[in-house]
């Protein structure tokens, strides 16, 4: 199997952690580095969580670099009510791989300049702040990204932080706007797709029963996802849809839409508007949820 070289930009977070575990477990990915930013929880904690996931997989070789501690222009948002004070719902993890010296943006720029242009795929699992900083400070390096696949936004689905706004883009609308304007090879995976990929309590049981330590830990993480939703039958797995789309694009029907980002100060901040004058973006507008969930579980086995 040809392994896809990937960089992961993340703010773990429960569903970020599942996406990272999938990248670590699946032989189709060659993880070349992890960068972190504030989002689901503060930067110190997201970096420690990312390092702990690398340690769980024995991947001390993977560079880990901390990035943006706040949005470009706005105050941050605390999602501890969903993800827990530690960002991972109290799930036990090993001592983290420490972050290396140097900022996330510096690492990304140097990595992109060192590798053949177009060879690295960037998986954005959180707000787009680090990528926006890269575009602004090292545009030559940003142009060398082969592809960006980002979880964020919504087109027709109701939002999860505003009537039609989703957390990752609402956390830093100016960063999202900068990314859309940069004319990168960008695919967005919005709530329209991610809400179709849902884990049940049976998913938890099936993962807890596997022999793989990564699979078992994924089961614990999904179980923690139910702690604030005791009466719910399933929970959406947002961020894992990014690596799942790369593995099986046929499971995520997509089309190109022209989009602009709402930069207002109200509840529509970060909302995506379909606009003839907007920027062309490939958008996953649905998902074969059952097949995607099966792929996730089988990969983590």
HELIX and SHEET records of a PDB file:
HELIX    1   1 UNK A   14  UNK A   25  1                                  12    
HELIX    2   2 UNK A   43  UNK A   56  1                                  14    
HELIX    3   3 UNK A   80  UNK A   83  1                                   4    
HELIX    4   4 UNK A  104  UNK A  114  1                                  11    
HELIX    5   5 UNK A  129  UNK A  137  1                                   9    
HELIX    6   6 UNK A  139  UNK A  142  1                                   4    
HELIX    7   7 UNK A  167  UNK A  171  1                                   5    
HELIX    8   8 UNK A  173  UNK A  181  1                                   9    
HELIX    9   9 UNK A  191  UNK A  194  1                                   4    
HELIX   10  10 UNK A  201  UNK A  208  1                                   8    
HELIX   11  11 UNK A  213  UNK A  225  1                                  13    
HELIX   12  12 UNK A  240  UNK A  247  1                                   8    
HELIX   13  13 UNK A  249  UNK A  251  5                                   3    
HELIX   14  14 UNK A  289  UNK A  300  1                                  12    
SHEET    1   A 9 UNK A  64  UNK A  66  0                                        
SHEET    2   A 9 UNK A  29  UNK A  36  1                                        
SHEET    3   A 9 UNK A   4  UNK A  10  1                                        
SHEET    4   A 9 UNK A 121  UNK A 124  1                                        
SHEET    5   A 9 UNK A 147  UNK A 151  1                                        
SHEET    6   A 9 UNK A 186  UNK A 189  1                                        
SHEET    7   A 9 UNK A 279  UNK A 284  1                                        
SHEET    8   A 9 UNK A 254  UNK A 261 -1                                        
SHEET    9   A 9 UNK A 272  UNK A 274 -1                                        
SHEET    1   B 2 UNK A 198  UNK A 200  0                                        
SHEET    2   B 2 UNK A 234  UNK A 236 -1                                        
END                                                                             
